[in-house]
């Protein structure tokens, strides 16, 4: 079986186990190079949202502005691939982006008289579908009298650009007792459902193979 046959027959995928975080599927008759390509793409080739730009309005915490922006960028963000475009593929073609390729999230810790941790749940998004996957990710510790106020802009990206855009925490390929059967296991960061990562990964590998074949045809011509 070649990869095109595999793409056309997604129904042949056998799900061994699945929950909200992890999925394991059986790949039968897929050459190792295609199976491994799918594994890599599921890890860092499927686009997901992450905070990319942070405007610091106020930061009196002990964490430098750069450190605060880095922490915010690593907060996993839920993703809707049906509604949003990657910036490079968006019709706006604008450096500032538009509502189809960028989402703003704001955080204002306010003043506090006690030492406390600012958590990801305090990030407020302009779009309910694009928000932190967990409300309990620590961002910074504030002492009495300290405050942070920021405006963040999230966009779609891929883990090949930066690890904060990895769709999966792990993506592994293991052999079985049968020579032509392999097990692909993907654990999501929470940005996408595990099954969405698999399906999007298959589409991505198929597109890349198609583009490569077009390049070869042009060279041979």
BATI-474239 format. One record per residue (C-alpha): residue number from 1; residue in one letter; x, y, z. Coordinates in steps of 0.02 Angstrom, whole numbers, plus 50000, padded with zeros to 5 digits. Layout:
// BATI-474239
k = NUM	r = A	east = X	north = Y	up = Z
...
END
This chain:
// BATI-474239
k = 1	r = X	east = 50000	north = 50000	up = 50000
k = 2	r = X	east = 50064	north = 50175	up = 49959
k = 3	r = X	east = 50018	north = 50332	up = 50055
k = 4	r = X	east = 49884	north = 50386	up = 49931
k = 5	r = X	east = 49791	north = 50222	up = 49959
k = 6	r = X	east = 49806	north = 50249	up = 50146
k = 7	r = X	east = 49735	north = 50426	up = 50133
k = 8	r = X	east = 49589	north = 50366	up = 50028
k = 9	r = X	east = 49548	north = 50229	up = 50152
k = 10	r = X	east = 49555	north = 50316	up = 50320
k = 11	r = X	east = 49412	north = 50206	up = 50378
k = 12	r = X	east = 49535	north = 50062	up = 50383
k = 13	r = X	east = 49624	north = 50141	up = 50531
k = 14	r = X	east = 49594	north = 50036	up = 50684
k = 15	r = X	east = 49587	north = 50133	up = 50846
k = 16	r = X	east = 49663	north = 50028	up = 50984
k = 17	r = X	east = 49632	north = 50150	up = 51126
k = 18	r = X	east = 49572	north = 50329	up = 51139
k = 19	r = X	east = 49527	north = 50460	up = 51267
k = 20	r = X	east = 49525	north = 50650	up = 51276
k = 21	r = X	east = 49715	north = 50659	up = 51286
k = 22	r = X	east = 49791	north = 50509	up = 51197
k = 23	r = X	east = 49753	north = 50396	up = 51049
k = 24	r = X	east = 49836	north = 50238	up = 50982
k = 25	r = X	east = 49799	north = 50177	up = 50807
k = 26	r = X	east = 49854	north = 50026	up = 50707
k = 27	r = X	east = 49942	north = 50061	up = 50541
k = 28	r = X	east = 49935	north = 49909	up = 50428
k = 29	r = X	east = 50034	north = 49890	up = 50268
k = 30	r = X	east = 50107	north = 50066	up = 50275
k = 31	r = X	east = 50292	north = 50080	up = 50225
k = 32	r = X	east = 50403	north = 50135	up = 50368
k = 33	r = X	east = 50450	north = 50300	up = 50285
k = 34	r = X	east = 50267	north = 50353	up = 50271
k = 35	r = X	east = 50224	north = 50295	up = 50446
k = 36	r = X	east = 50372	north = 50389	up = 50519
k = 37	r = X	east = 50329	north = 50545	up = 50418
k = 38	r = X	east = 50154	north = 50539	up = 50492
k = 39	r = X	east = 50228	north = 50521	up = 50667
k = 40	r = X	east = 50337	north = 50675	up = 50644
k = 41	r = X	east = 50197	north = 50778	up = 50570
k = 42	r = X	east = 50079	north = 50733	up = 50712
k = 43	r = X	east = 50211	north = 50797	up = 50833
k = 44	r = X	east = 50257	north = 50963	up = 50754
k = 45	r = X	east = 50179	north = 50981	up = 50582
k = 46	r = X	east = 49995	north = 51010	up = 50624
k = 47	r = X	east = 49954	north = 51195	up = 50654
k = 48	r = X	east = 49890	north = 51247	up = 50826
k = 49	r = X	east = 49866	north = 51411	up = 50916
k = 50	r = X	east = 49997	north = 51487	up = 51032
k = 51	r = X	east = 50027	north = 51662	up = 51098
k = 52	r = X	east = 50156	north = 51742	up = 50984
k = 53	r = X	east = 50155	north = 51928	up = 51025
k = 54	r = X	east = 50138	north = 52007	up = 51197
k = 55	r = X	east = 50115	north = 52193	up = 51231
k = 56	r = X	east = 50169	north = 52228	up = 51411
k = 57	r = X	east = 50062	north = 52369	up = 51479
k = 58	r = X	east = 50120	north = 52349	up = 51659
k = 59	r = X	east = 50239	north = 52227	up = 51742
k = 60	r = X	east = 50301	north = 52259	up = 51918
k = 61	r = X	east = 50334	north = 52074	up = 51953
k = 62	r = X	east = 50509	north = 52004	up = 51979
k = 63	r = X	east = 50498	north = 51920	up = 51807
k = 64	r = X	east = 50571	north = 52022	up = 51664
k = 65	r = X	east = 50458	north = 52069	up = 51518
k = 66	r = X	east = 50545	north = 51942	up = 51406
k = 67	r = X	east = 50522	north = 51804	up = 51534
k = 68	r = X	east = 50338	north = 51847	up = 51556
k = 69	r = X	east = 50310	north = 51844	up = 51367
k = 70	r = X	east = 50399	north = 51676	up = 51356
k = 71	r = X	east = 50291	north = 51601	up = 51494
k = 72	r = X	east = 50132	north = 51660	up = 51408
k = 73	r = X	east = 50190	north = 51587	up = 51242
k = 74	r = X	east = 50206	north = 51414	up = 51320
k = 75	r = X	east = 50027	north = 51409	up = 51384
k = 76	r = X	east = 49934	north = 51279	up = 51275
k = 77	r = X	east = 49788	north = 51358	up = 51181
k = 78	r = X	east = 49634	north = 51270	up = 51114
k = 79	r = X	east = 49625	north = 51272	up = 50925
k = 80	r = X	east = 49489	north = 51280	up = 50792
k = 81	r = X	east = 49565	north = 51237	up = 50623
k = 82	r = X	east = 49398	north = 51254	up = 50533
k = 83	r = X	east = 49376	north = 51439	up = 50574
k = 84	r = X	east = 49552	north = 51510	up = 50571
k = 85	r = X	east = 49692	north = 51521	up = 50443
k = 86	r = X	east = 49879	north = 51517	up = 50460
k = 87	r = X	east = 49943	north = 51696	up = 50433
k = 88	r = X	east = 50037	north = 51647	up = 50275
k = 89	r = X	east = 49876	north = 51575	up = 50201
k = 90	r = X	east = 49756	north = 51711	up = 50260
k = 91	r = X	east = 49676	north = 51825	up = 50131
k = 92	r = X	east = 49721	north = 51979	up = 50233
k = 93	r = X	east = 49908	north = 51954	up = 50200
k = 94	r = X	east = 49938	north = 52082	up = 50337
k = 95	r = X	east = 50082	north = 52089	up = 50460
k = 96	r = X	east = 49958	north = 52139	up = 50596
k = 97	r = X	east = 49836	north = 51999	up = 50551
k = 98	r = X	east = 49648	north = 51998	up = 50554
k = 99	r = X	east = 49504	north = 51912	up = 50645
k = 100	r = X	east = 49527	north = 51759	up = 50533
k = 101	r = X	east = 49708	north = 51728	up = 50582
k = 102	r = X	east = 49737	north = 51812	up = 50750
k = 103	r = X	east = 49651	north = 51813	up = 50920
k = 104	r = X	east = 49682	north = 51933	up = 51064
k = 105	r = X	east = 49690	north = 51878	up = 51245
k = 106	r = X	east = 49709	north = 51999	up = 51391
k = 107	r = X	east = 49765	north = 51977	up = 51570
k = 108	r = X	east = 49753	north = 52103	up = 51710
k = 109	r = X	east = 49801	north = 52033	up = 51879
k = 110	r = X	east = 49740	north = 52188	up = 51971
k = 111	r = X	east = 49812	north = 52242	up = 52137
k = 112	r = X	east = 49832	north = 52118	up = 52279
k = 113	r = X	east = 49878	north = 52131	up = 52462
k = 114	r = X	east = 49941	north = 51951	up = 52470
k = 115	r = X	east = 50070	north = 51845	up = 52380
k = 116	r = X	east = 49984	north = 51743	up = 52246
k = 117	r = X	east = 50012	north = 51650	up = 52082
k = 118	r = X	east = 49939	north = 51717	up = 51921
k = 119	r = X	east = 49863	north = 51570	up = 51826
k = 120	r = X	east = 49816	north = 51542	up = 51645
k = 121	r = X	east = 49631	north = 51548	up = 51690
k = 122	r = X	east = 49650	north = 51735	up = 51710
k = 123	r = X	east = 49681	north = 51755	up = 51524
k = 124	r = X	east = 49523	north = 51821	up = 51442
k = 125	r = X	east = 49501	north = 51786	up = 51256
k = 126	r = X	east = 49400	north = 51883	up = 51129
k = 127	r = X	east = 49348	north = 51714	up = 51055
k = 128	r = X	east = 49277	north = 51580	up = 51169
k = 129	r = X	east = 49348	north = 51439	up = 51062
k = 130	r = X	east = 49527	north = 51502	up = 51077
k = 131	r = X	east = 49579	north = 51498	up = 51259
k = 132	r = X	east = 49701	north = 51408	up = 51376
k = 133	r = X	east = 49674	north = 51220	up = 51382
k = 134	r = X	east = 49691	north = 51228	up = 51571
k = 135	r = X	east = 49652	north = 51364	up = 51697
k = 136	r = X	east = 49789	north = 51306	up = 51814
k = 137	r = X	east = 49950	north = 51340	up = 51718
k = 138	r = X	east = 50059	north = 51455	up = 51828
k = 139	r = X	east = 50124	north = 51610	up = 51741
k = 140	r = X	east = 50205	north = 51717	up = 51876
k = 141	r = X	east = 50209	north = 51740	up = 52065
k = 142	r = X	east = 50158	north = 51913	up = 52126
k = 143	r = X	east = 50204	north = 51989	up = 52293
k = 144	r = X	east = 50091	north = 52117	up = 52379
k = 145	r = X	east = 50082	north = 52277	up = 52277
k = 146	r = X	east = 50144	north = 52195	up = 52115
k = 147	r = X	east = 50038	north = 52186	up = 51957
k = 148	r = X	east = 50043	north = 52129	up = 51776
k = 149	r = X	east = 49934	north = 52191	up = 51635
k = 150	r = X	east = 49961	north = 52124	up = 51459
k = 151	r = X	east = 49881	north = 52107	up = 51289
k = 152	r = X	east = 49925	north = 51946	up = 51198
k = 153	r = X	east = 49899	north = 51895	up = 51018
k = 154	r = X	east = 49887	north = 51711	up = 50972
k = 155	r = X	east = 49906	north = 51639	up = 50798
k = 156	r = X	east = 49919	north = 51471	up = 50713
k = 157	r = X	east = 50093	north = 51401	up = 50693
k = 158	r = X	east = 50187	north = 51237	up = 50682
k = 159	r = X	east = 50310	north = 51155	up = 50798
k = 160	r = X	east = 50444	north = 51157	up = 50663
k = 161	r = X	east = 50450	north = 51345	up = 50694
k = 162	r = X	east = 50447	north = 51336	up = 50885
k = 163	r = X	east = 50403	north = 51201	up = 51011
k = 164	r = X	east = 50260	north = 51306	up = 51081
k = 165	r = X	east = 50164	north = 51260	up = 50922
k = 166	r = X	east = 50186	north = 51071	up = 50946
k = 167	r = X	east = 50017	north = 50988	up = 50929
k = 168	r = X	east = 50072	north = 50837	up = 51030
k = 169	r = X	east = 50173	north = 50805	up = 51187
k = 170	r = X	east = 50227	north = 50636	up = 51120
k = 171	r = X	east = 50209	north = 50547	up = 50953
k = 172	r = X	east = 50282	north = 50372	up = 50947
k = 173	r = X	east = 50287	north = 50231	up = 50821
k = 174	r = X	east = 50312	north = 50053	up = 50882
k = 175	r = X	east = 50324	north = 49886	up = 50794
k = 176	r = X	east = 50213	north = 49736	up = 50830
k = 177	r = X	east = 50236	north = 49549	up = 50809
k = 178	r = X	east = 50170	north = 49568	up = 50632
k = 179	r = X	east = 50294	north = 49637	up = 50506
k = 180	r = X	east = 50174	north = 49753	up = 50416
k = 181	r = X	east = 50083	north = 49820	up = 50571
k = 182	r = X	east = 50140	north = 49969	up = 50672
k = 183	r = X	east = 50060	north = 50065	up = 50816
k = 184	r = X	east = 50055	north = 50255	up = 50813
k = 185	r = X	east = 50024	north = 50336	up = 50982
k = 186	r = X	east = 49990	north = 50523	up = 50996
k = 187	r = X	east = 49966	north = 50622	up = 51156
k = 188	r = X	east = 49888	north = 50793	up = 51128
k = 189	r = X	east = 49940	north = 50952	up = 51217
k = 190	r = X	east = 49754	north = 50989	up = 51229
k = 191	r = X	east = 49753	north = 51112	up = 51084
k = 192	r = X	east = 49668	north = 50983	up = 50973
k = 193	r = X	east = 49581	north = 50818	up = 51005
k = 194	r = X	east = 49699	north = 50670	up = 50975
k = 195	r = X	east = 49596	north = 50607	up = 50830
k = 196	r = X	east = 49601	north = 50779	up = 50749
k = 197	r = X	east = 49791	north = 50774	up = 50755
k = 198	r = X	east = 49793	north = 50605	up = 50666
k = 199	r = X	east = 49673	north = 50659	up = 50528
k = 200	r = X	east = 49758	north = 50827	up = 50503
k = 201	r = X	east = 49927	north = 50739	up = 50502
k = 202	r = X	east = 49871	north = 50621	up = 50364
k = 203	r = X	east = 49811	north = 50770	up = 50260
k = 204	r = X	east = 49975	north = 50863	up = 50289
k = 205	r = X	east = 50086	north = 50717	up = 50238
k = 206	r = X	east = 49978	north = 50689	up = 50084
k = 207	r = X	east = 49995	north = 50872	up = 50035
k = 208	r = X	east = 50184	north = 50869	up = 50059
k = 209	r = X	east = 50203	north = 50713	up = 49953
k = 210	r = X	east = 50096	north = 50793	up = 49818
k = 211	r = X	east = 50202	north = 50951	up = 49820
k = 212	r = X	east = 50362	north = 50848	up = 49811
k = 213	r = X	east = 50298	north = 50751	up = 49661
k = 214	r = X	east = 50255	north = 50914	up = 49573
k = 215	r = X	east = 50432	north = 50976	up = 49602
k = 216	r = X	east = 50505	north = 50814	up = 49532
k = 217	r = X	east = 50392	north = 50825	up = 49379
k = 218	r = X	east = 50451	north = 51004	up = 49344
k = 219	r = X	east = 50633	north = 50951	up = 49359
k = 220	r = X	east = 50609	north = 50804	up = 49241
k = 221	r = X	east = 50516	north = 50915	up = 49118
END
